[in-house]
Amino acid sequence: MGELCEVIITAPDPDWLCAFARSLVEDRLAASAHDYAPGPVELPMAGQVHERAEGRVSLHTSRDRVAAIVARARSEHPYEVPGLPARPIIDGNPGYLAWIATETGTASTRMHGPAR
């Protein structure tokens, strides 16, 4: 199993973000997308800190898919510089980790949900 990671994406429009994350899963760039309720964020703009609500999604994927996710975000994301930090997944439920690897791999048969 290759290196797995979690990629976090935020955006000002939660509906856009949900559709964007779904497209990443449909295209097998991510095994799953976990949508979080919109919440406040503080951002520095024009020398001041502004607060606004943003949507947040956590993607579970393989490390070799991150560059494609970043490229897609650069072309489609409403922010000029979208934030997409990736964190390694170092351990967890072996069945779930295998499922992530299968869903983002090149295997022609996809599983229906994480293995139990």
C-alpha positions in Angstrom: 0.0 0.0 0.0 1.4 3.4 -1.0 1.6 6.4 1.3 -1.8 7.8 2.3 -2.7 11.3 3.3 -5.5 13.6 4.3 -5.9 16.8 2.2 -7.9 19.7 3.7 -9.6 22.2 1.4 -11.5 25.3 2.4 -13.6 27.6 0.2 -16.0 30.5 0.7 -18.9 28.7 -0.9 -19.7 25.4 0.9 -22.0 24.2 -2.0 -19.2 24.8 -4.5 -16.8 23.0 -2.2 -19.1 20.0 -1.9 -19.5 19.7 -5.6 -15.7 20.1 -6.1 -14.9 17.4 -3.6 -17.5 15.1 -5.2 -15.8 15.5 -8.6 -12.5 14.5 -7.0 -14.0 11.3 -5.6 -15.8 10.6 -8.9 -12.4 11.0 -10.7 -10.7 8.7 -8.1 -8.4 11.5 -7.0 -9.7 10.9 -3.5 -11.4 7.9 -1.8 -13.7 10.0 0.3 -14.6 13.5 1.2 -15.8 14.5 4.6 -17.6 17.8 4.6 -17.6 19.9 7.8 -20.2 22.5 8.6 -19.2 26.0 7.5 -17.5 28.0 10.3 -15.7 31.2 10.9 -12.2 31.8 9.7 -9.9 34.8 10.2 -8.0 35.9 7.1 -5.5 38.7 6.7 -6.5 40.9 3.7 -5.3 44.4 2.8 -3.4 44.7 6.1 -6.4 43.8 8.3 -7.8 40.6 9.7 -11.3 39.8 8.3 -13.7 37.1 9.6 -16.0 35.2 7.3 -17.5 31.7 7.0 -15.9 29.0 4.9 -16.6 25.4 4.1 -14.1 22.8 4.9 -13.6 19.3 3.4 -11.2 16.6 4.4 -10.1 14.2 1.6 -8.6 10.8 2.2 -6.3 9.9 -0.7 -2.9 8.6 -1.7 0.1 10.8 -1.8 0.6 10.3 -5.5 -2.8 12.0 -6.1 -2.0 15.2 -4.3 -0.4 17.0 -7.3 -3.5 16.3 -9.4 -5.8 17.6 -6.6 -3.6 20.8 -6.3 -3.6 21.3 -10.1 -7.4 20.9 -10.3 -7.8 23.4 -7.4 -5.6 25.9 -9.1 -7.7 25.9 -12.2 -11.2 25.7 -10.5 -11.0 27.1 -7.0 -12.4 30.6 -6.4 -9.4 31.7 -4.3 -6.3 32.9 -6.2 -4.2 30.8 -3.8 -6.2 28.0 -2.4 -4.9 26.3 0.7 -4.5 22.5 0.4 -2.3 21.2 3.2 -1.7 17.4 3.1 -1.0 15.4 6.2 0.3 11.8 6.2 -1.9 9.1 7.5 0.5 7.1 9.6 -1.9 4.5 11.1 -5.5 3.5 11.5 -8.0 0.7 10.7 -6.1 -1.5 8.2 -9.3 -2.3 6.3 -10.1 1.4 5.8 -6.5 2.2 4.8 -6.6 -0.6 2.2 -9.9 0.8 0.9 -8.3 4.3 0.4 -5.4 2.7 -1.5 -7.8 0.7 -3.6 -10.1 3.6 -4.4 -7.2 5.9 -5.4 -5.2 3.2 -7.2 -5.3 1.9 -10.7 -7.3 -1.3 -9.9 -10.2 -1.7 -12.3 -12.6 -3.0 -9.6 -13.7 -0.6 -6.9 -15.0 -1.6 -3.5 -18.4 -0.3 -2.3 -17.5 1.4 1.0 -14.7 0.6 3.4 -14.0 -3.0 4.2 -15.1 -4.2 7.6 
